[in-house]
Amino acid sequence: EDQVTQSPEALRLQEGESSSLNCSYTVSGLRGLFWYRQDPGKGPEFLFTLYSAGEEKEKERLKATLTKKESFLHITAPKPEDSATYLCAVHPARGGKFQFGAGTQVVVTP
Amino acid sequence: NAGVTQTPKFQVLKTGQSMTLQCAQDMNHEYMSWYRQDPGMGLRLIHYSVGAGITDQGEVPNGYNVSRSTTEDFPLRLLSAAPSQTSVYFCASSNGQGGTDTQYFGPGTRLTVL
């Protein structure tokens, strides 16, 4: 059965304190792994898509990496505006059913 | 482009009532989907559609119906609301068959069933 697990559930950071979020997955073939950001009361907002192991993508203070079993979202020198819930999702190779993890809630304090 | 729009934003129902959550997109996307989001459980797929006239069940389809008569619209119907359906509902769309294409989400509908 396809499964996506995100850790930690919550993360509290001081402004400037870099850290990483983990998304581990079990799928029978991967068509794509997606990272989203979600602010309270809003819909998820797309950040990155990764397709194959070894791939990396960057956007401002965020960098996503992918291996055969997990993905990391690195937050470098975070600012308070990076506070959000970060969601990971996978799209298995065999069908159209996306699978989301439960998310990591990140709070960055000044 | 408005992107993905959802109505209503908030809704309160009594047990047993029926209602339709509306979803529309103006990006000419073939793939549309409905999710529910509950605390600690992430987003769970209810139903999805790979094109007009084609729908399929997701992870948690019971109690919900969908149809796709046009590319733009993908309504979600609750036939007889139950308290367990209290949740936040998100509609999403993407291009192609939803494989490697990004899903774009609507703002959500917060539903409370008393």
Interface residues (C-beta under 8 A of the other chain):
Chain A: V4 E9 R31 G32 F34 Y36 G41 K42 G43 P44 E45 F46 T49 Y51 L87 A89 H91 G96 K97 F98 Q99 F100 G101 A102 G103
Chain B: V4 Y31 S33 Y35 G40 M41 G42 L43 R44 L45 Y48 V50 D56 G58 E59 F90 A92 Q97 G98 G99 T100 T102 Q103 Y104 F105 G106 P107 G108
